[in-house]
Amino acid sequence: MKRQLKYVLTGIAAMLISTGTVIAQNQEQVQTQNQEQLKAQNQEQVQTQNQEQLKAQNQEQVQAMRQEFRASLTEEQKAILQNQEMTREQKRQALMECFSEEQLSMLQQNKEVREQNREMVKGNLTEAQKEQIRNNWREQSKETQKANMAGSGGSGGSGGNGKGR
């Protein structure tokens, strides 16, 4: 009888020890997963902060280039921009004809910088951010299509007044 009791108690002790080991292993796995999640969140926050900083720098750069370009406009060019009787397309065409080589060069440089900034931002996006942008773009496309259908009576036309966008 004592032997049987000894075997039963030994079995129970072995079960408790093995159960405790399994619980400890599970707790370790949960802690490791939590640490990995926190690390990923911190990485995203750092990347988001870097992205915000990059965005601010890009905006400052673009604003400085715009101000420099505006400062280079002649009175004739400013008058074209202020003309309310011209369409946007007519203004663009008239301005392109009277821009100096320096102004055309500034426009080209501004375009290149904006494209470089865009590529830099695209390279710093996480997959989740890229997916969110795709989803936003799809939603905007759907809304635009609905608005175009409603505004044009379904004829597919632009429904505009001929003055450009």
Contacts in CASP RR format, 6 or more apart in sequence:
PFRMAT RR
TARGET T0000
AUTHOR 0000-0000-0000
METHOD contacts of the structure
MODEL  1
MKRQLKYVLTGIAAMLISTGTVIAQNQEQVQTQNQEQLKAQNQEQVQTQN
QEQLKAQNQEQVQAMRQEFRASLTEEQKAILQNQEMTREQKRQALMECFS
EEQLSMLQQNKEVREQNREMVKGNLTEAQKEQIRNNWREQSKETQKANMA
GSGGSGGSGGNGKGR
44 126 0 8 1.000
47 124 0 8 1.000
47 126 0 8 1.000
50 124 0 8 1.000
51 121 0 8 1.000
51 124 0 8 1.000
51 125 0 8 1.000
54 120 0 8 1.000
54 121 0 8 1.000
54 124 0 8 1.000
55 121 0 8 1.000
58 117 0 8 1.000
58 120 0 8 1.000
58 121 0 8 1.000
61 113 0 8 1.000
61 117 0 8 1.000
62 110 0 8 1.000
62 113 0 8 1.000
62 114 0 8 1.000
62 117 0 8 1.000
65 106 0 8 1.000
65 109 0 8 1.000
65 110 0 8 1.000
65 113 0 8 1.000
66 110 0 8 1.000
68 106 0 8 1.000
69 103 0 8 1.000
69 106 0 8 1.000
69 107 0 8 1.000
69 110 0 8 1.000
72 100 0 8 1.000
72 102 0 8 1.000
72 103 0 8 1.000
72 106 0 8 1.000
73 81 0 8 1.000
73 103 0 8 1.000
74 98 0 8 1.000
76 98 0 8 1.000
77 95 0 8 1.000
77 98 0 8 1.000
77 99 0 8 1.000
80 86 0 8 1.000
80 91 0 8 1.000
80 94 0 8 1.000
80 95 0 8 1.000
80 98 0 8 1.000
81 91 0 8 1.000
81 95 0 8 1.000
83 91 0 8 1.000
86 94 0 8 1.000
87 162 0 8 1.000
87 163 0 8 1.000
87 164 0 8 1.000
88 163 0 8 1.000
88 164 0 8 1.000
88 165 0 8 1.000
89 164 0 8 1.000
99 107 0 8 1.000
125 133 0 8 1.000
148 156 0 8 1.000
148 157 0 8 1.000
148 158 0 8 1.000
149 156 0 8 1.000
151 159 0 8 1.000
152 158 0 8 1.000
152 159 0 8 1.000
END
